[in-house]
Amino acid sequence: MALFSIQHLSFGYQDKQVLDDIGFDIETGEFICFMGPNGGGKSTLLQMMLGFLEPRSGSIAYRRRPVPQWLADPKLKREYHQQVGILFQNVDVQLFNSTVYDEIAFGPRQMGLSDEEIDRRVQDCLGIFGLQGLAENVPYHLSGGEKREVALASVLALNPDVVLLDEPLVGLTSNNRAKLLDVFDQLHRLGKTIVMITHYFDQVKDLADAYVIFGGGQAVKKTRAEVFADADLLRSVREY
Amino acid sequence: MSARQSTETNAAALPDWLARSEEYVPGSVKSSGLLRSEKTIEKLLARLQSGSGTSMKHALHPVTYLVSFVFALFALSYTSLAYVVWAIGIAEAAVLVQLDGATLAKILKRSFWLLLVDALVYVPSVFLGAFNWLFLVKMFLILVGSVTYATSTSVFDFITALKQLHMPNFFIFQFDVFVKHLHVLGAQLLQMLHAVDCRTVGDSRSQRKLWSVIVGNLYLQMVELGKQLYDALEARAFAGTYTYMVHKMKSVDFALIAGEVLALAGVIALQTR
């Protein structure tokens, strides 16, 4: 069953048409990468999947229910945000608590989990990245790589079914990138659906099941095998 | 947790609970003002970003628009002659009919609400026997003129006009940087609210407490941004002079301004006669 179904979707900023009648499905448990030139509409689509932007025409459905319907009802909206996590490109906007511990505990507290369960989740999430020593630190004062790890930990603490990642590898050292990719790979193996915007094809080529190639207002979904079978396509995705 | 620990390049093994599907059903929820603010900020940002969407946008130079607006305001404030007020009203109507329907509706809606507030303030003077219908008409025309200028002129056009009217460099620079900061910080704030929204999976009443934290974070970012901006300016040899490209005015602009100067002189002469 398609988890997300995007149909005849169009979007533009003022006079500029960014996406023109695109359509594809994202399956449950799929690791899918959005690739394409800057301004190709990758982040725009991600924002529409979260309901931050409204399409000019067409629809995005999550579990067969249109995203606007999920967001229109307060209860469904909270359910949707628990199930669909997002790691923003600019993590500075995502960290708003006084300590790293509170940052990660924010979501579980919202869910009304018991104190023991909240503490367990926070400690586990800190442990994933080896951040135990930073629990009492102010998130704003962390390094760029640490901030991204804390932001991802705070998303994982909600145990979402889908993780949307907006260029999570940008600006990181190769070690930090490797560690994040390891987490994404493990999440994928656990059955989570991963949607990632990236320009690092060579680093994700062994992880992703499929790619959506953006450009010229279009977005075309290709399986990993299709990308590797097409030399021209392979060259172009490496250049993004 | 499994025994595998996090290293420089590998994460620790993920905890078991991440493999289970979360069976979470939100309880009763109330929306908070924090999350409702998103739409308001989106609108303000769009206003700062887009400015004008009118058909007249490029017909005249920004200086001409600004000068015409200031002259009309001055004439309306100065005169007590009914036919001058009507003449300005006709001129404003001529401008309005050139705008597209959506912009026109927006201008009239905003003007109406502003006029309503002013009229309410004016009510006591009616009971005191000091009612003056010309005053209300002038008020309406001033509001329509101001709203038309604000709606049909972008911030960029306004700054361009100020530059070419030889406003002091320091003022323009501060205003320009202020507007850019406002836009950047507005976008940051909006993203923060989106981020809060995305993790608000429970009762959002607790979100009210977050305002102070968000404003604090925004302040820290604003200070950092200001420092970065000044460092960037210094790195590009900024020494206090704000130079800019001059946009040439066409002969139609000069002709219109000359006509307006004459009309304004006429208004003053008629009033003092």
Contacts between the chains, C-beta under 8 A, distances in Angstrom:
chain1	res1	chain2	res2	distance
A	14	B	50	6.7
A	50	B	194	7.4
A	50	B	198	6.8
A	52	B	194	5.7
A	74	B	26	7.9
A	74	B	29	4.3
A	74	B	30	7.6
A	74	B	31	6.1
A	75	B	26	4.9
A	75	B	29	6.0
A	78	B	26	4.0
A	78	B	29	6.1
A	78	B	200	6.8
A	78	B	201	4.5
A	78	B	202	6.6
A	79	B	24	7.0
A	79	B	25	7.4
A	79	B	26	5.9
A	79	B	201	7.6
A	81	B	197	7.1
A	81	B	198	5.2
A	81	B	199	6.7
A	81	B	200	6.5
A	81	B	201	5.1
A	82	B	22	6.4
A	82	B	24	5.2
A	82	B	26	7.7
A	82	B	201	4.3
A	83	B	22	7.5
A	85	B	198	7.4
A	86	B	195	7.9
A	86	B	198	5.2
A	88	B	191	6.6
A	88	B	194	7.8
A	88	B	195	6.1
A	90	B	188	8.0
A	90	B	191	6.5
A	92	B	188	7.7
A	92	B	217	7.9
A	92	B	221	6.7
A	93	B	188	5.9
A	93	B	191	3.9
A	93	B	192	4.6
A	93	B	194	7.7
A	93	B	195	5.3
A	94	B	192	7.9
A	94	B	195	4.3
A	95	B	217	7.8
A	96	B	192	6.2
A	96	B	195	7.0
A	96	B	196	6.5
A	96	B	210	6.3
A	96	B	213	5.4
A	96	B	214	5.7
A	96	B	217	5.9
A	97	B	213	6.8
A	98	B	213	6.9
A	106	B	199	5.9
A	107	B	199	5.0
A	107	B	201	6.3
A	109	B	202	7.4
A	109	B	206	8.0
A	110	B	199	6.8
A	110	B	200	6.3
A	110	B	201	4.8
A	110	B	202	3.4
A	110	B	203	7.5
A	110	B	206	7.5
A	111	B	24	5.6
A	111	B	201	5.7
A	111	B	202	5.7
A	112	B	27	6.9
A	112	B	202	5.9
A	120	B	17	7.9
A	121	B	15	7.8
A	121	B	17	7.1
A	124	B	1	5.9
A	124	B	15	4.0
A	124	B	17	7.4
A	125	B	15	8.0
A	127	B	1	5.6
A	127	B	5	7.8
A	127	B	6	6.8
A	127	B	12	5.2
A	127	B	15	7.8
A	128	B	6	6.6
A	128	B	11	5.1
A	128	B	12	5.2
A	128	B	14	6.3
A	128	B	15	7.6
A	129	B	6	5.7
A	129	B	11	6.1
A	129	B	12	7.7
A	130	B	5	7.0
A	130	B	6	3.2
A	130	B	7	7.5
A	130	B	12	6.9
A	140	B	217	6.4
A	140	B	220	6.2
A	154	B	199	7.0
A	155	B	199	7.8
A	156	B	18	6.6
A	158	B	22	7.5
A	158	B	199	6.9
A	158	B	201	6.4
A	159	B	17	6.3
A	159	B	18	5.8
A	159	B	20	7.4
A	159	B	22	4.4
A	160	B	22	7.6
A	161	B	21	6.8
A	161	B	22	7.5
A	175	B	8	4.8
A	175	B	9	5.0
A	178	B	9	4.0
A	178	B	10	7.2
A	179	B	6	7.3
A	179	B	7	8.0
A	179	B	8	7.4
A	179	B	9	5.8
A	179	B	10	6.3
A	179	B	11	5.3
A	180	B	11	7.8
A	182	B	9	7.4
A	182	B	10	5.1
A	182	B	11	4.6
A	183	B	11	4.5
A	183	B	14	7.3
A	186	B	11	6.9
A	186	B	13	7.0
A	186	B	14	4.8
A	187	B	14	6.8
A	187	B	18	7.2
A	190	B	14	6.3
A	190	B	18	5.7
A	190	B	19	4.6
A	191	B	19	7.1
A	192	B	18	7.7
